[in-house]
Amino acid sequence: MATAWGATLSRAQGRQRNVVLVVADDMGLQVGCYGDPVIRTPNLDALAAEGTRFSHAFCTTASCSASRSVILTGLQNHANGQYGHQHDVHNFHTFAWVRSLPRLLAEAGYRTAFVGKMHVQPEEVYPFEQNLNQGIPGGSHNPVAMAEKAREFLLQRDSRPFFLYFCPTDPHRAGKGFANEKDYPGVRRVVYDPERVPVPSWLPDLPETRSEWAEFYQAISRFDQGIGRLVEVLQETGHWEDTLILVLSDNGPPWPGAKTTLYEPGVRLPLIVRSP
């Protein structure tokens, strides 16, 4: 998909459209427009209603770095070299010769920026012009503030079309929880009753499961609010009608039988595309 975007946009005639690629962190099909009866995701639902909701989207690798490298290169992990995590002792690298999406779009005349989680390396293979991660209250667990930070990039006086890679760290499990213990500027806390969340068939229906599943839903609603603010920023900066938006996840939810497995909950993803 990455190489197709790059090739298509490189050959585009006339004014090139802008591209916003949003990658959630460990989000499965727990979205209203995918039929979840409890989750509150009005912004993702609205984007799907205006665009296209893919019902059978899958990742090639159900783990963060490896999956993101495929998204950004269009190559399977055995071809791009990023077999596993980028961080700490794992230290996997994409092969130096790989031509990634930010490089292809830059060669096609785009200015590029990312905000949030990158989790691939080396930087030379993923050469974004601008890193927008400085000065975001709450960091990448505050997608609303991330969207406001992106406003600065969108308002820059530059005639080139833009590519924005927007990657919140939601709803990733942050150590012992989902980073729900504090409030984030601009984010409305959405809390779920553990007794009402629908526990999937591949998990045991225990009080502990329900408690964590409710926390997971809260993080998804925070991600959704970031999507809403990002849409507002695009509208307010005059880019809504000339921007292609793609929203997907890197892999499925962080539970046994899902993330890091080849079972369907690990590899089946949400994918929403809104084309002006």
Summary of the structure (lengths in Angstrom):
residues: 276
radius of gyration: 17.9
end to end distance: 18.7
largest distance: 57.2
contacts: 929
relative contact order: 0.22
helix: 34%
strand: 16%
